[in-house]
Amino acid sequence: MKQITSVQNPFIKSLVLLQEKAKARKQTGTFLIEGQREISLAIKGGYEIETVLFLPELVTENEINKLIQNSFQLIEINKEVYQKLAYRDTTEGILAVAKTKSLKLSDLKLSDNPLILVVESLEKPGNIGAVLRTADAANLDAVLIANPKSDLYNPNIVRSSVGCLFTNQIATGTTEEIIAFLKEKKINFYSATLQNSTSYHTQNFTTPTALVVGTEATGLTQQWRDEATQNIIIPMQGEIDSMNVSVAAAILIFEAKRQRGF
């Protein structure tokens, strides 16, 4: 088994770049996953694991082989190397290098009566992670990200989604591409916006449906408002006129789930 004990090792330096640079992740088609639960969810979600690095005092080779059934490179590292690569404060002693997945709309596999969430131009990894957790909780068909501002394999998104990056079907595209996709698939889409809107709970979400939300700061672009099946709004009874995007998405999603009988 290979052992690495220096943070100056070229392979370790390349992994630091994977953590820090979207460009490195894009060029190599790989990213880092930290933690047994996240690695397990990634494998279940069809992600291919290339390499596993571990601290022998915290996790055994036998435990790793039980976790990952397919062939992979195993590297034993020391605490200094682990701390250089680990993103979280809590220590689990295991990291994996995995291959990224295609995020093409054409690769989605939808049910006959899909329920989809569309988010436009989300930038904050914490918000993206929270949205993915909600999507997983509701077992949505897919999450579509229009005009993405962040690399999905950013370690902050992996961490904030608590592995739900791997449990959801996700695709990205421009607003135009996603609207065309929804129309082609005959999926009604409801845009959450302040303008020309009706209360969300009055709409029928039991047919093929996409719920569309934008950022709290700027909302959705005009095209979503102009082409929506219906613009919808969550009635606000306080002093402010918007709420966090992940909260708004959760309210809309679980109204649709209620209508569908959960």
Disulfide bonds with the S-S distance in Angstrom:
none
